[in-house]
Amino acid sequence: MTSTMTDNNLTNIEEKQCKNARLVFYKKPIKKDNYKLEVDYIDSPQELRRQRLLEIQKRNRDITFNAGREILEIFKSDNEDEEDMEIEYNNKSWKKYERFKHYANQFMLSEWMFEAPQDILEKWIIVPCPQGKRTLLVACKNSTKVFNRRGNRLGKFQSVLPGGNSDEHHSRCTILDCIWMEKEKTYFVLDVLAWSNQSLLNCDTEFRFFWLKSKFQEIKELQEGGAYNNTYPILLLPRIYFDLNLESALANLSALAPLDGLLFYHRDGLYTRGHTPLVTWLKTFMLPEVLGISLPPPFDEKPDDYIDIRHYLLNFKARKHKEEAVALTNNMEIVDEDVEVT
């Protein structure tokens, strides 16, 4: 009895330490005193946070493994715990979505790459990202459901992912981090959280990417849509390594046009919710400034008002706040109209 209580206390302490550590690693606002464009390996806050986070992840793999099991149990549960209906306003139109709180905020989110990591040649993998909507694909209980970052259910269809169609075993569950391209009606896979009841949250990036590649090679039907058991194509995004001809590989991405930008994954990083310095992001026109890599048109085209990364990020943040304020106002107006009608 005493031994069990001691084990529980230690687990609670480790979980609290891990939670506090993640708060430290949350992306800070960009200011003049903490933004550095030049490569500075000694004083770089981002580089130090990466090293500290890798150490913490190594010490807390058991906690991450347990978290992965909990996510699978939630997603496989018969009670999906619908929270409410949420209104989303976009381009002068609005839709109501079912919202499921347990499915919200599951994505691993990137930070802007402030400077080139010191181990970028040996330890980083590039994933090009087309313009689209970030989605969580959950294949479970004989159907495949789509959720956004807020936990709103965007759709439901059949897929040949394990657990994702009526021919599959009811208890299987697969969870993928994807980008949905509306025009192409295609899901592009960024990462994997679980595959056929196997949680991969406690696996490093290199293993997760290897796992995805091998599984997609086995299930060729994922590439074809329009079938009764696979409504939409589900494709794996290319992985680009620095030991290859990098500029040539990046230039050969016309199939993903329009390209939104590039994600940089640290090979040793685990899949964790929220922002992390182990995944960073750049627009393609920023590559010469940060990495000294030049790409051919159209990847090198910059916005007309572009000066440098610092000004771009400050303007980006201001635009985002303005868009959020407009969306909030529109949503409030829609809610008021609904109240008046009823």
C-alpha positions as CSV (number, residue, x, y, z in Angstrom):
1,M,0.0,0.0,0.0
2,T,2.8,2.4,1.0
3,S,4.8,1.5,-2.1
4,T,1.8,2.3,-4.4
5,M,1.2,5.7,-2.7
6,T,4.9,6.5,-3.2
7,D,4.8,5.5,-6.9
8,N,1.7,7.7,-7.4
9,N,3.4,10.6,-5.7
10,L,6.5,10.3,-7.8
11,T,4.3,10.1,-11.0
12,N,2.4,13.3,-9.9
13,I,5.7,15.1,-9.3
14,E,7.1,14.1,-12.7
15,E,3.9,15.1,-14.5
16,K,4.0,18.5,-12.7
17,Q,7.6,19.1,-13.7
18,C,6.9,18.1,-17.3
19,K,3.9,20.5,-17.4
20,N,6.0,23.4,-16.0
21,A,8.8,22.7,-18.4
22,R,6.4,22.9,-21.3
23,L,5.2,26.3,-20.2
24,V,8.8,27.5,-20.3
25,F,9.1,26.4,-23.9
26,Y,6.0,28.2,-25.1
27,K,6.8,30.6,-28.0
28,K,7.3,34.2,-26.7
29,P,6.2,37.3,-28.6
30,I,8.8,38.7,-30.9
31,K,10.4,41.8,-29.5
32,K,13.5,43.8,-30.3
33,D,15.3,42.5,-27.2
34,N,14.6,38.8,-27.8
35,Y,14.7,38.5,-31.6
36,K,18.0,37.6,-33.3
37,L,18.5,37.1,-37.0
38,E,22.2,36.3,-37.0
39,V,23.5,32.9,-36.2
40,D,24.6,32.9,-32.5
41,Y,25.0,29.4,-31.1
42,I,26.1,30.5,-27.7
43,D,23.5,33.0,-26.7
44,S,20.6,31.8,-28.8
45,P,17.5,31.3,-26.6
46,Q,15.9,29.0,-29.1
47,E,19.0,26.8,-29.3
48,L,19.2,26.5,-25.5
49,R,15.5,25.7,-25.3
50,R,15.9,22.9,-27.8
51,Q,18.7,21.3,-25.8
52,R,16.8,21.6,-22.6
53,L,13.7,20.2,-24.1
54,L,15.5,17.2,-25.6
55,E,16.9,16.4,-22.2
56,I,13.5,16.6,-20.5
57,Q,11.9,14.4,-23.2
58,K,14.5,11.7,-22.6
59,R,13.8,11.8,-18.9
60,N,10.0,11.7,-19.3
61,R,9.4,9.1,-22.1
62,D,7.3,7.0,-19.7
63,I,4.9,10.0,-19.1
64,T,4.7,10.6,-22.9
65,F,3.9,6.9,-23.4
66,N,1.1,7.0,-20.9
67,A,-0.3,10.2,-22.5
68,G,-0.4,8.3,-25.8
69,R,-2.4,5.5,-24.3
70,E,-4.8,8.0,-22.7
71,I,-5.4,9.7,-26.1
72,L,-6.1,6.3,-27.8
73,E,-8.6,5.5,-25.0
74,I,-10.4,8.8,-25.5
75,F,-10.6,8.5,-29.2
76,K,-11.8,4.9,-29.0
77,S,-14.4,5.7,-26.3
78,D,-18.1,5.2,-27.2
79,N,-18.8,8.5,-25.5
80,E,-17.3,11.3,-27.6
81,D,-18.4,14.0,-25.2
82,E,-19.8,16.5,-27.6
83,E,-19.4,19.9,-25.9
84,D,-21.4,22.4,-28.0
85,M,-22.0,23.9,-31.4
86,E,-19.5,26.4,-32.6
87,I,-19.9,29.0,-35.3
88,E,-17.0,29.6,-37.7
89,Y,-17.1,32.7,-39.9
90,N,-15.1,32.9,-43.1
91,N,-15.4,34.9,-46.3
92,K,-18.9,36.3,-45.4
93,S,-20.3,32.9,-44.7
94,W,-20.7,30.8,-41.6
95,K,-21.1,27.2,-40.6
96,K,-22.0,25.4,-37.4
97,Y,-19.7,22.6,-36.2
98,E,-20.0,20.0,-33.5
99,R,-17.2,20.6,-31.0
100,F,-15.5,17.8,-29.0
101,K,-13.3,19.2,-26.3
102,H,-11.1,16.1,-26.0
103,Y,-10.0,16.5,-29.6
104,A,-9.0,20.1,-29.3
105,N,-5.4,21.4,-29.2
106,Q,-3.7,18.1,-30.1
107,F,-1.4,19.4,-32.7
108,M,2.3,19.9,-32.4
109,L,2.9,23.5,-33.5
110,S,6.1,25.1,-34.9
111,E,8.1,28.2,-34.0
112,W,9.5,30.5,-36.5
113,M,13.1,29.7,-37.2
114,F,15.0,32.7,-35.8
115,E,18.4,31.4,-36.9
116,A,19.9,28.3,-38.4
117,P,20.3,25.5,-35.7
118,Q,23.8,24.5,-35.0
119,D,23.1,20.9,-35.9
120,I,20.9,21.6,-38.9
121,L,22.9,19.4,-41.4
122,E,22.9,16.3,-39.2
123,K,19.7,16.5,-37.2
124,W,17.0,18.2,-39.2
125,I,14.4,17.0,-41.8
126,I,12.4,19.4,-44.1
127,V,8.8,18.8,-44.8
128,P,7.3,21.1,-47.5
129,C,3.7,22.2,-46.7
130,P,1.1,23.1,-49.3
131,Q,-1.5,25.8,-48.6
132,G,-4.5,24.2,-46.8
133,K,-6.3,23.6,-43.6
134,R,-4.5,21.8,-40.7
135,T,-6.6,18.8,-39.7
136,L,-6.6,15.9,-37.3
137,L,-7.6,12.7,-39.1
138,V,-9.1,10.1,-36.7
139,A,-9.8,6.6,-38.2
140,C,-11.7,4.7,-35.5
141,K,-14.9,2.8,-35.0
142,N,-15.3,2.0,-38.7
143,S,-15.2,5.6,-40.0
144,T,-12.7,8.4,-40.5
145,K,-13.5,11.8,-38.8
146,V,-11.8,15.1,-39.4
147,F,-11.2,17.7,-36.6
148,N,-9.6,21.2,-36.6
149,R,-7.4,22.6,-33.9
150,R,-10.4,23.7,-31.8
151,G,-11.9,20.2,-31.8
152,N,-14.7,21.1,-34.3
153,R,-15.7,18.1,-36.4
154,L,-15.3,19.1,-40.1
155,G,-16.4,15.9,-41.7
156,K,-16.7,12.1,-41.7
157,F,-15.9,9.6,-44.5
158,Q,-14.4,6.2,-45.2
159,S,-10.7,5.5,-45.6
160,V,-8.5,2.4,-45.8
161,L,-6.5,3.7,-42.7
162,P,-6.6,1.0,-39.9
163,G,-10.0,1.5,-38.2
164,G,-11.3,4.0,-40.8
165,N,-13.9,2.0,-42.8
166,S,-16.8,-0.4,-42.3
167,D,-14.6,-3.4,-43.3
168,E,-12.0,-2.7,-40.5
169,H,-12.0,-4.0,-37.0
170,H,-14.1,-1.8,-34.7
171,S,-11.4,-1.4,-32.1
172,R,-8.6,-0.2,-34.3
173,C,-7.6,3.5,-34.1
174,T,-5.3,5.6,-36.3
175,I,-4.6,9.3,-35.7
176,L,-2.8,11.5,-38.3
177,D,-1.7,15.1,-38.5
178,C,-2.7,16.3,-41.9
179,I,-3.2,19.3,-44.3
180,W,-6.5,19.3,-46.3
181,M,-6.3,20.9,-49.7
182,E,-9.9,21.8,-50.6
183,K,-9.3,22.3,-54.4
184,E,-7.6,18.9,-54.8
185,K,-9.9,17.2,-52.3
186,T,-6.8,15.5,-50.9
187,Y,-5.3,15.0,-47.4
188,F,-1.5,15.4,-47.1
189,V,0.1,13.7,-44.1
190,L,2.5,15.7,-41.9
191,D,2.9,13.3,-39.0
192,V,1.4,10.4,-37.0
193,L,0.2,10.3,-33.4
194,A,-1.0,6.6,-33.5
195,W,-1.3,3.8,-36.0
196,S,-3.6,0.8,-35.5
197,N,-3.7,1.2,-31.7
198,Q,0.0,1.8,-31.5
199,S,0.8,5.1,-29.9
200,L,3.8,6.9,-31.5
201,L,3.9,9.9,-29.2
202,N,7.0,8.6,-27.4
203,C,8.8,7.9,-30.6
204,D,11.3,10.3,-32.2
205,T,10.6,12.1,-35.5
206,E,13.0,9.9,-37.5
207,F,11.2,6.7,-36.4
208,R,7.7,8.3,-36.9
209,F,8.6,9.3,-40.4
210,F,10.1,5.8,-41.2
211,W,6.9,4.2,-39.8
212,L,4.7,6.4,-42.0
213,K,6.7,5.7,-45.1
214,S,6.7,1.9,-44.6
215,K,2.9,1.9,-43.9
216,F,2.1,4.0,-46.9
217,Q,4.1,1.8,-49.1
218,E,2.1,-1.2,-47.8
219,I,-1.3,0.4,-48.3
220,K,-1.3,1.6,-51.9
221,E,-5.0,2.2,-51.9
222,L,-4.5,5.4,-49.8
223,Q,-3.3,7.2,-52.9
224,E,-6.6,6.7,-54.7
225,G,-9.9,8.4,-53.8
226,G,-13.4,7.8,-55.0
227,A,-13.6,4.2,-53.7
228,Y,-16.3,3.0,-51.4
229,N,-13.7,2.4,-48.6
230,N,-11.4,5.4,-49.4
231,T,-13.3,8.6,-50.2
232,Y,-10.3,10.9,-50.6
233,P,-6.7,10.4,-51.5
234,I,-4.4,10.5,-48.4
235,L,-0.8,11.2,-49.5
236,L,2.4,11.4,-47.6
237,L,4.3,14.7,-47.9
238,P,7.9,14.3,-49.1
239,R,10.8,14.4,-46.6
240,I,13.9,16.2,-47.6
241,Y,17.3,15.6,-46.0
242,F,20.2,18.0,-45.9
243,D,22.6,15.2,-47.1
244,L,20.9,15.3,-50.5
245,N,21.0,18.0,-53.2
246,L,18.8,20.3,-51.2
247,E,18.2,23.1,-53.7
248,S,17.3,20.6,-56.4
249,A,14.9,18.7,-54.1
250,L,13.2,21.9,-52.9
251,A,12.9,23.2,-56.5
252,N,11.0,20.0,-57.5
253,L,7.9,20.7,-55.6
254,S,5.5,21.8,-58.3
255,A,3.0,19.1,-57.3
256,L,2.4,20.8,-54.0
257,A,1.8,24.3,-55.4
258,P,0.8,26.7,-54.0
259,L,3.4,26.0,-51.3
260,D,2.8,27.7,-48.0
261,G,6.2,27.1,-46.5
262,L,8.7,24.6,-45.0
263,L,8.6,22.8,-41.7
264,F,11.9,21.8,-40.1
265,Y,11.7,18.7,-37.8
266,H,14.5,17.8,-35.3
267,R,15.1,14.1,-35.7
268,D,15.1,13.4,-32.0
269,G,11.9,15.3,-31.1
270,L,8.9,13.6,-29.7
271,Y,5.3,14.5,-30.8
272,T,4.1,16.9,-28.1
273,R,1.1,19.2,-28.0
274,G,1.6,23.0,-28.4
275,H,4.5,25.0,-29.7
276,T,8.0,23.5,-29.7
277,P,11.5,24.7,-30.8
278,L,12.0,21.2,-32.1
279,V,9.8,22.0,-35.1
280,T,10.4,25.3,-36.9
281,W,8.9,27.1,-39.9
282,L,10.0,29.3,-42.7
283,K,8.4,30.8,-45.8
284,T,10.4,29.8,-48.9
285,F,11.5,33.4,-49.7
286,M,13.2,33.5,-46.2
287,L,15.6,30.7,-47.0
288,P,18.4,32.9,-48.4
289,E,18.2,35.1,-45.4
290,V,18.4,32.4,-42.7
291,L,20.1,29.4,-44.5
292,G,21.8,31.0,-47.5
293,I,19.8,28.8,-49.9
294,S,18.5,30.3,-53.1
295,L,15.5,28.8,-54.9
296,P,14.2,29.4,-58.4
297,P,10.9,31.2,-59.2
298,P,8.2,31.1,-57.9
299,F,9.6,30.0,-54.6
300,D,11.8,33.1,-54.3
301,E,8.9,35.6,-54.8
302,K,8.6,38.0,-51.8
303,P,5.7,40.2,-50.8
304,D,5.9,43.7,-52.1
305,D,6.3,45.2,-48.6
306,Y,8.9,42.7,-47.5
307,I,12.0,44.1,-45.8
308,D,13.3,41.3,-43.6
309,I,12.1,38.6,-41.4
310,R,11.7,40.7,-38.3
311,H,9.4,43.2,-40.0
312,Y,7.5,40.4,-41.7
313,L,6.8,38.7,-38.4
314,L,5.7,41.9,-36.7
315,N,3.4,42.7,-39.5
316,F,2.1,39.1,-39.6
317,K,1.2,39.3,-35.9
318,A,-0.6,42.6,-36.4
319,R,-2.6,41.2,-39.3
320,K,-3.5,38.1,-37.4
321,H,-4.8,40.1,-34.4
322,K,-6.9,42.3,-36.8
323,E,-8.4,39.2,-38.5
324,E,-9.2,37.6,-35.2
325,A,-11.0,40.8,-34.0
326,V,-13.0,41.0,-37.2
327,A,-14.0,37.3,-37.0
328,L,-15.0,37.7,-33.3
329,T,-17.2,40.7,-34.2
330,N,-18.9,38.8,-37.0
331,N,-19.5,35.7,-34.9
332,M,-21.1,37.9,-32.2
333,E,-23.4,39.4,-34.8
334,I,-24.4,36.0,-36.1
335,V,-25.1,34.8,-32.5
336,D,-27.3,37.9,-31.9
337,E,-29.2,37.2,-35.2
338,D,-29.8,33.6,-34.1
339,V,-31.1,34.8,-30.7
340,E,-33.5,37.3,-32.3
341,V,-34.9,34.7,-34.7
342,T,-35.6,32.2,-32.0
